[in-house]
Amino acid sequence: MQKQIIITGGAGFIGSHLCERLLKEGHRVLCVDNFSTGRFANIQHLRESERFEVAECNIAKSLTLSNGYRPVELKQVDEIYNLACPASPAAYQRDPVGTLETAFTGTANMCEYAKWWNAKLLQASTSEVYGDPAVHPQREDYWGNVNPVGLRSCYDEGKRAAESLCMNYHRVHGVDVRIVRIFNTYGERMQSDDGRVIPAFIGQALRNEPMTVSGDGSQTRSFCYVDDLVSGLLAVMDSDITEPVNLGNPVETTIRTLAETIIRLTGSSAEIVPAPLPEDDPQRRCPDISLVRRRAAWQPRVSLEKGLRKTIQYFRK
């Protein structure tokens, strides 16, 4: 059955892949983005479809969706994926007040839309709600270890507040919500200068520049390829999970091992050099995905090396 779906942040890295997948499945998609970090190039190839429309809009500023010339008229909406928010530290710290507004007011506006249309709402949360975790791996019932006033707090606390909003709209207004805590995701259409570790390492390796590893590189992350992540978003939307759920790859990798792997796969002569650790940078990050495996029958399938090869090929181009 064809659905009418809204994707906020639809011109971003993950959002554009989600738009593409849902169009391939035959749905109608409205991509909403203010293009602060999203790019027209990510969705240009989708605009040939008559089932795809773009609304340039800041969801924190207005409840009126407009394509720049006229209001977007939607008689019915079946699903909303709220992915709108800068996700890299460089981007969300550039305008921390705007990041908080997007996370809270923008999410409240999407909750109002979901209530109005009786639509399902999937809120993209983040593993950052766990902060620098004292529990490993991170389960959904862990409340986290977050600095509420640090440089990262605009994003960390903004996403925690957004989760609270969604759960209260669910309890008070009966909105059918999904809350997905996304762990590190990578793949094609990432921006090379957004400050995230995989595009930064690939760029340095391809230019044979020194590869800057924070600290001694012993801190860990768990990297999920974007195709797997999109499949997870669809699986959770189709499930009955209303409480927060982790989405990510449970295979843990040190940052130094990641750097060495990228040097090997690119054939680079780059040398690894130490750099200062960012403030409140978590030392270990790995999801427990037993809940989503059990309730939505999802798990990642693309290995880190296979995903890195595809991502490196994209950056070479």
C-alpha positions as CSV (number, residue, x, y, z in Angstrom):
1,M,0.0,0.0,0.0
2,Q,1.4,3.4,-1.0
3,K,2.0,5.8,2.0
4,Q,2.4,9.5,2.2
5,I,5.6,10.0,4.3
6,I,7.4,13.1,5.6
7,I,11.1,13.0,6.2
8,T,12.6,16.0,8.0
9,G,16.3,16.4,7.5
10,G,15.7,14.5,4.2
11,A,18.5,16.1,2.3
12,G,21.1,15.0,4.9
13,F,23.4,12.0,4.9
14,I,21.0,9.4,6.4
15,G,17.8,11.3,5.4
16,S,18.6,11.2,1.6
17,H,19.3,7.4,1.8
18,L,15.9,7.0,3.6
19,C,14.1,9.1,0.9
20,E,15.7,7.0,-1.8
21,R,14.7,3.6,-0.2
22,L,11.1,4.7,0.4
23,L,10.7,6.0,-3.1
24,K,12.0,2.6,-4.4
25,E,9.3,0.9,-2.3
26,G,6.6,3.0,-4.1
27,H,5.7,5.6,-1.5
28,R,5.1,9.3,-1.8
29,V,7.8,11.3,0.0
30,L,8.0,14.9,1.2
31,C,11.6,15.9,2.0
32,V,11.7,18.7,4.5
33,D,15.1,20.4,5.1
34,N,16.4,23.9,5.8
35,F,19.7,22.9,4.1
36,S,21.9,24.1,7.0
37,T,23.8,20.8,6.8
38,G,21.7,18.9,4.2
39,R,22.7,19.3,0.5
40,F,20.6,19.6,-2.7
41,A,23.2,17.3,-4.3
42,N,22.1,14.4,-2.0
43,I,18.5,14.5,-3.4
44,Q,18.9,15.9,-6.9
45,H,18.5,12.5,-8.5
46,L,15.3,11.9,-6.7
47,R,13.5,15.0,-8.0
48,E,12.7,13.3,-11.3
49,S,10.1,11.2,-9.4
50,E,6.5,12.6,-9.4
51,R,6.2,11.0,-5.9
52,F,8.9,13.2,-4.5
53,E,8.6,16.7,-3.2
54,V,10.9,19.1,-1.4
55,A,9.9,21.7,1.2
56,E,12.7,24.1,2.3
57,C,11.7,24.8,5.9
58,N,13.0,25.2,9.4
59,I,10.8,23.0,11.5
60,A,11.8,24.9,14.7
61,K,10.4,28.1,13.3
62,S,7.2,27.3,11.6
63,L,4.4,24.7,11.5
64,T,3.7,25.7,7.9
65,L,5.5,23.5,5.3
66,S,6.3,25.4,2.2
67,N,8.3,24.6,-1.0
68,G,9.4,28.3,-1.1
69,Y,6.5,29.3,-3.4
70,R,3.4,27.9,-1.8
71,P,2.2,25.9,1.2
72,V,2.5,22.2,0.7
73,E,-1.0,20.7,0.7
74,L,-1.2,17.3,2.3
75,K,-4.6,15.7,2.9
76,Q,-3.2,12.8,4.8
77,V,0.2,11.8,6.2
78,D,0.8,8.2,7.3
79,E,4.4,8.3,8.7
80,I,6.8,11.0,9.8
81,Y,10.6,10.4,10.2
82,N,12.0,13.3,12.2
83,L,15.8,13.3,11.3
84,A,16.2,17.1,11.4
85,C,19.1,18.2,13.5
86,P,22.9,18.7,12.9
87,A,24.6,15.5,13.9
88,S,28.3,16.1,13.8
89,P,30.0,18.0,16.7
90,A,31.4,20.6,14.4
91,A,27.9,21.3,13.0
92,Y,25.8,21.2,16.2
93,Q,28.4,23.3,18.2
94,R,28.4,26.0,15.4
95,D,24.9,27.1,16.5
96,P,24.2,25.5,19.8
97,V,21.0,27.5,20.5
98,G,19.7,26.6,17.0
99,T,20.6,22.9,17.7
100,L,18.5,23.0,20.9
101,E,15.6,24.7,19.1
102,T,15.6,22.1,16.4
103,A,15.7,19.2,18.9
104,F,13.0,20.6,21.2
105,T,10.7,23.0,19.3
106,G,11.2,21.2,16.0
107,T,10.3,17.8,17.6
108,A,7.3,19.4,19.3
109,N,6.0,20.7,15.9
110,M,6.4,17.2,14.4
111,C,4.6,15.7,17.3
112,E,1.7,18.2,16.6
113,Y,1.7,17.1,13.0
114,A,1.6,13.4,14.0
115,K,-1.3,14.2,16.4
116,W,-3.2,16.1,13.7
117,W,-2.8,13.5,11.0
118,N,-2.9,10.5,13.4
119,A,0.4,9.5,11.8
120,K,3.2,7.3,13.2
121,L,6.2,9.4,14.2
122,L,9.8,8.0,14.3
123,Q,12.1,10.3,16.3
124,A,15.9,10.0,15.4
125,S,17.6,10.1,18.8
126,T,21.3,9.3,19.3
127,S,23.7,7.2,21.3
128,E,24.9,10.6,22.7
129,V,22.0,10.4,25.2
130,Y,24.3,7.9,27.1
131,G,27.1,10.5,27.3
132,D,30.4,8.9,28.4
133,P,28.8,5.7,29.6
134,A,29.6,3.9,32.8
135,V,27.8,0.8,31.6
136,H,29.0,-1.2,28.6
137,P,27.6,-2.2,26.2
138,Q,24.8,0.4,26.4
139,R,21.3,-1.0,27.0
140,E,18.2,1.1,26.6
141,D,17.4,1.0,30.3
142,Y,20.7,2.8,31.1
143,W,20.0,6.5,31.9
144,G,23.4,7.7,30.8
145,N,26.3,9.9,32.1
146,V,25.9,13.3,30.4
147,N,27.4,16.7,31.2
148,P,24.3,18.9,31.0
149,V,26.3,22.1,30.5
150,G,29.2,21.1,28.4
151,L,30.0,21.9,24.8
152,R,28.2,18.8,23.6
153,S,25.1,19.4,25.8
154,C,23.2,21.3,23.1
155,Y,22.9,18.0,21.2
156,D,23.0,15.5,24.0
157,E,20.4,17.2,26.2
158,G,18.4,18.4,23.2
159,K,17.9,14.8,22.1
160,R,17.1,13.7,25.6
161,A,14.4,16.4,25.8
162,A,13.1,15.3,22.4
163,E,12.7,11.7,23.7
164,S,10.8,13.0,26.6
165,L,8.5,15.1,24.3
166,C,7.7,12.0,22.2
167,M,7.0,9.8,25.1
168,N,4.7,12.4,26.7
169,Y,2.8,13.0,23.4
170,H,2.4,9.2,23.3
171,R,1.1,9.0,26.9
172,V,-1.1,12.2,26.8
173,H,-2.3,12.3,23.2
174,G,-1.9,8.8,22.0
175,V,0.7,9.6,19.3
176,D,2.1,6.4,17.9
177,V,5.8,7.0,18.4
178,R,9.1,5.3,17.7
179,I,12.4,6.5,19.3
180,V,15.6,5.3,17.7
181,R,19.0,5.9,19.3
182,I,21.3,5.9,16.4
183,F,24.9,4.9,17.0
184,N,27.9,5.9,14.7
185,T,26.8,5.5,11.1
186,Y,28.9,6.0,7.9
187,G,28.7,5.7,4.2
188,E,28.2,7.5,0.9
189,R,27.1,11.2,1.1
190,M,28.8,12.0,4.3
191,Q,30.5,15.4,4.1
192,S,34.3,15.3,4.1
193,D,34.6,18.3,6.4
194,D,31.9,17.6,9.0
195,G,34.4,16.6,11.6
196,R,33.2,13.0,12.0
197,V,36.0,10.4,12.3
198,I,35.5,8.2,9.2
199,P,35.3,11.0,6.5
200,A,38.1,12.8,8.3
201,F,40.3,9.7,8.3
202,I,39.5,8.9,4.7
203,G,40.2,12.4,3.5
204,Q,43.6,12.5,5.3
205,A,44.5,9.1,4.0
206,L,43.6,9.9,0.3
207,R,45.7,13.2,0.6
208,N,48.5,11.3,2.4
209,E,48.3,13.8,5.2
210,P,49.0,13.0,8.9
211,M,46.1,11.1,10.3
212,T,45.1,12.8,13.6
213,V,44.0,10.3,16.2
214,S,42.6,11.7,19.4
215,G,44.5,10.6,22.5
216,D,46.2,7.2,22.2
217,G,43.4,5.9,20.0
218,S,42.3,3.3,22.5
219,Q,38.7,4.7,22.7
220,T,36.2,2.6,20.9
221,R,33.2,3.1,18.6
222,S,30.8,0.8,16.8
223,F,30.2,1.7,13.1
224,C,27.1,0.9,11.2
225,Y,26.9,1.1,7.4
226,V,24.1,3.5,6.2
227,D,22.2,0.8,4.2
228,D,21.9,-1.3,7.4
229,L,20.8,1.7,9.4
230,V,18.1,2.6,6.9
231,S,16.8,-1.0,7.0
232,G,16.7,-0.6,10.8
233,L,14.7,2.6,10.7
234,L,12.1,0.9,8.4
235,A,12.0,-2.2,10.7
236,V,11.4,-0.2,13.8
237,M,8.7,2.0,12.1
238,D,6.9,-1.2,11.2
239,S,7.3,-2.7,14.7
240,D,5.3,-2.1,17.9
241,I,8.2,-0.7,19.8
242,T,7.2,2.6,21.4
243,E,10.0,2.8,24.0
244,P,13.5,3.9,22.9
245,V,15.5,1.4,21.0
246,N,19.2,1.2,19.9
247,L,20.2,1.0,16.3
248,G,23.8,0.3,15.5
249,N,26.5,-2.3,14.9
250,P,27.6,-4.1,18.1
251,V,31.1,-4.8,16.7
252,E,33.4,-2.6,18.7
253,T,36.6,-1.1,17.1
254,T,39.3,1.2,18.6
255,I,39.9,4.5,16.8
256,R,43.5,3.5,16.2
257,T,42.5,0.2,14.5
258,L,40.0,2.2,12.4
259,A,42.8,4.5,11.3
260,E,45.1,1.6,10.5
261,T,42.4,-0.1,8.5
262,I,41.7,3.0,6.4
263,I,45.4,3.4,5.7
264,R,45.6,-0.2,4.5
265,L,42.4,0.0,2.3
266,T,43.4,3.3,0.7
267,G,47.1,2.3,0.2
268,S,48.0,5.6,1.9
269,S,51.4,6.6,3.2
270,A,49.7,8.7,5.9
271,E,51.2,8.5,9.4
272,I,49.2,8.4,12.6
273,V,49.8,11.4,14.9
274,P,48.2,12.1,18.3
275,A,45.7,15.0,18.8
276,P,44.0,16.3,22.0
277,L,40.8,14.5,23.1
278,P,37.7,16.6,22.6
279,E,35.7,17.7,25.7
280,D,33.4,15.0,27.1
281,D,34.5,12.6,24.4
282,P,33.2,9.1,25.4
283,Q,35.8,6.4,25.9
284,R,33.6,3.5,24.9
285,R,30.6,3.3,22.7
286,C,28.8,0.1,21.7
287,P,25.1,-0.7,21.5
288,D,23.3,-3.6,23.0
289,I,20.8,-4.4,20.1
290,S,19.1,-7.4,21.7
291,L,15.8,-5.4,21.9
292,V,15.6,-4.6,18.2
293,R,16.7,-8.1,17.2
294,R,14.0,-9.6,19.3
295,R,11.1,-7.1,18.6
296,A,11.9,-6.0,15.0
297,A,14.0,-8.9,13.6
298,W,16.8,-6.5,12.6
299,Q,20.6,-6.7,12.8
300,P,23.4,-5.2,10.7
301,R,24.8,-7.3,7.8
302,V,27.6,-5.2,6.2
303,S,31.0,-5.7,7.7
304,L,33.1,-2.6,8.6
305,E,35.7,-3.5,5.9
306,K,33.1,-3.9,3.2
307,G,31.3,-0.7,4.1
308,L,34.6,1.2,4.3
309,R,35.6,0.0,0.8
310,K,32.3,1.5,-0.6
311,T,32.7,4.7,1.4
312,I,36.3,5.1,0.2
313,Q,35.2,4.6,-3.4
314,Y,32.7,7.4,-3.0
315,F,35.3,9.8,-1.6
316,R,37.7,8.9,-4.3
317,K,35.2,10.2,-6.8
